[in-house]
Amino acid sequence: MVFQYVIYQAMMAVKRRFGKLGGNVAYHGYQSFQTGEVTPEEALAIGRETAYRMWGDKFQVLVTVHLNTDNLHCHFVVNSVSFKDGSKFGNHQKDHIRLREISDQVCREYGKSVLKDASF
């Protein structure tokens, strides 16, 4: 519980710095893996690399791995305000498409499967 509070406070500090305390606090995304395909450590490594390529040069991101389901999956919590320049993350359809493309690329690099012909 303390860890989540520290992350929240770090994200809020960015918002205060740029005077953007209103609106969405953060956005949520996820990345799933085929059952039995990854270890928790691999899932975290893939999730961290995906988050870095998607948001890492501009936004704070918390990456976690869910272990309590049949398939491991990562959750991303993305600050809505950039630590770099105070811009807001749009969270538009194009962002979802880009996340999917990055996720697929990283998964392929790690030798993991990706969904074929999935739509948004």
C-alpha positions as CSV (number, residue, x, y, z in Angstrom):
1,M,0.0,0.0,0.0
2,V,2.9,2.4,0.8
3,F,4.4,1.8,-2.7
4,Q,1.2,2.8,-4.5
5,Y,1.0,5.9,-2.4
6,V,4.6,6.8,-3.4
7,I,3.8,6.3,-7.1
8,Y,0.6,8.4,-6.7
9,Q,2.5,11.2,-5.0
10,A,5.2,11.2,-7.7
11,M,2.6,11.5,-10.4
12,M,0.8,14.2,-8.5
13,A,4.1,16.2,-8.1
14,V,4.4,16.3,-11.9
15,K,0.8,17.5,-12.2
16,R,1.4,20.2,-9.6
17,R,4.7,21.3,-11.3
18,F,2.8,22.0,-14.5
19,G,-0.5,23.3,-12.9
20,K,-2.6,20.4,-14.3
21,L,-4.4,18.9,-11.4
22,G,-7.8,18.6,-13.1
23,G,-9.0,15.9,-15.4
24,N,-7.8,12.3,-15.5
25,V,-5.2,11.3,-13.0
26,A,-3.9,8.4,-15.1
27,Y,-4.7,6.0,-17.9
28,H,-4.8,2.2,-17.7
29,G,-3.6,-0.3,-20.3
30,Y,-2.7,-4.0,-20.2
31,Q,-0.7,-6.6,-22.1
32,S,-1.7,-10.2,-21.9
33,F,0.3,-13.4,-22.6
34,Q,-0.7,-16.8,-23.7
35,T,-1.3,-19.2,-20.8
36,G,2.0,-20.8,-19.8
37,E,4.1,-18.8,-22.3
38,V,5.9,-16.5,-19.8
39,T,7.3,-16.5,-16.3
40,P,6.4,-13.5,-14.1
41,E,9.9,-12.2,-14.6
42,E,9.6,-12.4,-18.4
43,A,6.2,-10.8,-18.3
44,L,7.6,-7.9,-16.3
45,A,10.6,-7.5,-18.6
46,I,8.4,-7.4,-21.7
47,G,6.0,-5.1,-20.0
48,R,8.7,-2.7,-18.9
49,E,10.2,-2.6,-22.4
50,T,6.8,-2.0,-23.9
51,A,6.1,0.8,-21.5
52,Y,9.5,2.4,-22.1
53,R,9.0,2.4,-25.9
54,M,5.5,3.7,-25.7
55,W,5.7,6.3,-22.9
56,G,9.2,6.2,-21.3
57,D,10.7,9.4,-22.8
58,K,7.7,11.5,-21.7
59,F,5.4,10.0,-19.1
60,Q,5.6,8.2,-15.8
61,V,4.4,4.6,-16.0
62,L,3.8,2.0,-13.3
63,V,4.1,-1.6,-14.7
64,T,2.7,-4.5,-12.7
65,V,2.2,-8.2,-13.4
66,H,-1.1,-9.9,-12.4
67,L,-0.4,-13.4,-11.1
68,N,-3.9,-14.4,-10.0
69,T,-5.4,-15.5,-13.3
70,D,-4.8,-18.3,-15.7
71,N,-2.7,-16.1,-17.9
72,L,-0.1,-13.6,-16.7
73,H,-0.7,-10.1,-17.9
74,C,0.8,-6.6,-17.3
75,H,-1.1,-3.5,-16.2
76,F,0.2,-0.1,-17.2
77,V,-0.8,3.0,-15.2
78,V,0.3,6.1,-17.2
79,N,0.4,9.6,-15.7
80,S,-1.9,11.8,-17.8
81,V,0.7,14.7,-17.6
82,S,4.2,14.5,-19.1
83,F,7.1,14.9,-16.8
84,K,9.1,16.3,-19.7
85,D,6.9,19.2,-20.9
86,G,3.6,19.1,-19.1
87,S,1.6,18.0,-22.2
88,K,-1.4,15.7,-21.6
89,F,-1.5,12.2,-22.9
90,G,-4.3,12.0,-25.4
91,N,-5.3,8.3,-25.0
92,H,-6.8,8.3,-28.5
93,Q,-7.5,5.3,-30.7
94,K,-4.1,5.9,-32.5
95,D,-2.4,5.5,-29.1
96,H,-4.1,2.1,-28.6
97,I,-3.0,1.0,-32.1
98,R,0.6,2.2,-31.4
99,L,0.6,0.3,-28.0
100,R,-0.5,-2.8,-29.8
101,E,2.2,-2.4,-32.5
102,I,4.9,-1.9,-29.9
103,S,3.7,-4.8,-27.7
104,D,3.7,-7.1,-30.7
105,Q,7.2,-6.0,-31.7
106,V,8.6,-6.5,-28.2
107,C,6.8,-9.9,-27.8
108,R,8.3,-11.1,-31.1
109,E,11.8,-10.0,-30.0
110,Y,11.3,-12.1,-26.8
111,G,10.1,-15.0,-28.9
112,K,6.5,-14.8,-27.7
113,S,3.3,-15.2,-29.7
114,V,1.1,-12.4,-30.8
115,L,-2.5,-12.3,-31.9
116,K,-3.1,-12.4,-35.6
117,D,-5.8,-10.4,-37.3
118,A,-7.2,-8.9,-34.1
119,S,-9.2,-5.8,-34.4
120,F,-9.7,-2.8,-32.1
